[in-house]
Amino acid sequence: MSGYTLYWKPGSGSMVVEAALRMVGVAFDSVRINDAAELDTPAFRALNPAGKVPVLACASGPVIAESAAILLALDDLFPEARLLPPHGTPAHTTAVQWLVFMATNIYPAALRYYYPARHTTDTSPQAADAIRQQAARDMDRDFARLASAFQGPFLAGQTMSVTDVYAAMLADWYEPAKTMPEISMLVSRVLENPAVSDAWRHHGFGKQAA
């Protein structure tokens, strides 16, 4: 037992958490979730009442859900790993701002894009199509905002942070994002990191999994 356990599902937002754990270099146990029924069991709901992955059970005791929250917690637990720029610096503030921006804007839009029926009581194909089209417009706008902030090749310049990994993950879910030169460069550079590329392959990314 490592003291850390990651509950994950292939193609999901748990990829960035696994990448962060690998970047930190901490040993962790891995519990794969294969279908939605496993998320609705009493045992899993006790970990996360929302019935979603990722979930990280930490050696220090807490069980943390939501990918962005887990990343912030890991940065606090392992500051020497530099998942984010040093606390108290403008770069740290910027990295956290964009991480939260993506978690609250692009990630939900991706879910609407792939699962439009979850977001309406109207069961008509037209309703689902309208939701999907609006989600695509939202992602086009928000990825453009993100791209405009890049100092290159990463968000904050020459040093990669876990915010960059999060951005690459979301871009893999939405092919038009990778037509933006800044985003395309970011994905390529992020995947040069062995910890990220290992988690990327383990989660089946690069295959339009969502």
N, C-alpha and C positions, 0 to 999 in steps of 0.2 A: 504493500500500500504506500502510495506517494504522499498522501495527505491532501492532494488536489484531485478532484474528479470532474471531468468535462462531459456533460451530456450534450450530444451533438447529433445532427442529421445531415447526410450528404447534401451538398449544394446550398446549404443554409448559411445564415449569418454567423454560425458557430465557427466558420472558417477563420475569421479574423481573430477570434479568441484563441484558437489552436495556434495560429501563427504567432500571437503575442506570447503564449506560453513557451513556444519553441525559441522565440527571440530572447526571453528571459533566461532560458536554460534550466527551468525547473521541471522535475519529473512529475508526470500526471497520469492518472488512470483515465480511460476513455470508455464511455458507455454510449454505444451507437443506438439511435432511435430510428427505426426503419419505416414506421407508418404512423398515421395520425392517431390510431387506436392506442398506441403506447403512450401518447401524450395525455390521454384522458383517463389513465389509471389512477386509483387513489394514491399509490406510491409516488407517481410523478407529480400529481397535483399537490402533494404535501411539500414538494420541493419548489414548485412554481404554480400557484393557483391559476395563472393565465394559461397553462398548458402549452408553453412554447419553449423552444430551444433558441439560443444556448442557455445552459445553466452551469454555473461553476460552483462546486462545493469546495470551500477553501480550508486549508490546514488550520487556519486561525479560528475557524468556527462558522463564519457566515456562509450562507448560500446566496449567491448573487445571480439575478436574471438580467436580461437586456444587455445586448452586446456592448453598447457604448459604456454602460455603467461598469461592466466587467473590466473593460480596458482601462478606465480611470482608476478602478480599484487596484489592478495589477501595477499600474504606474506608481501608485502610492506604496504598494507593498515592496516593489523592487525598483526604487528610484535610480539605482546604479545601472540598470539595464537601459535607461534612456528610451523607453517606449515613446515618450513625449519629450519635448524640450524641457530643460530644467524649470522647476517651479519658480515663480516669481519673476520670470522673464517675459517680455512681450511675445516671444515666439511661442511660449507655452500657452498664453492666453489665446493667440491666434489658432493654434492647433486644436485647442479644446472647442473654440467657437465653431470651427469648420466641422469638427467631429459631431457636435450637437446639431449643426445645420443639416448634415447628411442624415443623421439618425431620425430627425423629425420631419424632414422634407423628402429626400430622395428615396430612403428606404420604404416609407409608407406608399409613395407613388409606385414603386416597383411592385409592391403587393397588390395595389389596385390594377396595375397593368397585367399581371399574371393571373390574378384571381378576382376579376371584376364582380362575379356573382356574390361574393362575400360582402359587397359594399352597397347593395340595393335590395329592396324587397320586390322590385319589378323583375320578373323572370324572363322577360322578352329578350331575344338576341339583340334588339336595338339598344336596350338599356345597357347591357354589358358592353356593347361596342362603344357607346358614348363614354362610359367610364374609362375604358381602355384608351380611347383617343385623348381624353383629357389628361390621363396619367402620363401619356407619352409627351404631351405638350409641357406638362409640369417638369418632367425629367429633362427635356431639351433645355428649358429655361434654367433649371438649377444646376445642371452640369456645365452650362455656359458660364454661369456665375462662378462656379468653382474653378473652371479653367482660367478665367480672367484674373484670378487671384494667385495663380502659380508663379513662383519666382524661378522655378526650373532647376533641375529636372523634377524636383519634389515641391511640395506646397511651400515649404519654408526655405527653399534653395538647394544646397548640396547634400543635406542630411535627411535621410528617411526617418519618418516617425510612423507610429501605428495609424495615425490619421491617413497617411498615404495608402497604407494597406487597406483600410476601410474603403477609401475611394476606388481603389482598383477592384475590390470585391464587387462594389455596386456597379461599376462599369462593365464587369463581366456579365451581369444580368441584363444589360441594355446595350445592344450592339451599336446603335447610333452614337452613343457616348464615345466610343473608341474611334470614331471618324474625326474627332477633335484632336488636333496634333498634340496639345498639352496632355490630354488624357491618355492618348496612345503611348506617348513617351513615358508617362507615369507608370502605366501597367508594365511596360517592358522593363523599366528600371527596378520596380518593386520585385519582379520575379527573378531578378538577379540575386536576391537575398535567399540563401539556402533554406532558412527557417520558413520563409513565406512560401517558397516554391514547393516545399514538402507538404505543408498544410494545404496548399492549392490543389495539388495532385490527390491528396488523401480525400478531399471533399468533392472531387470530381469536377472542379472548375475548368473553364476552357471548353465546356460542352453546353453552354447556355442553360445550366441547371439553375433553378430559382427556389 
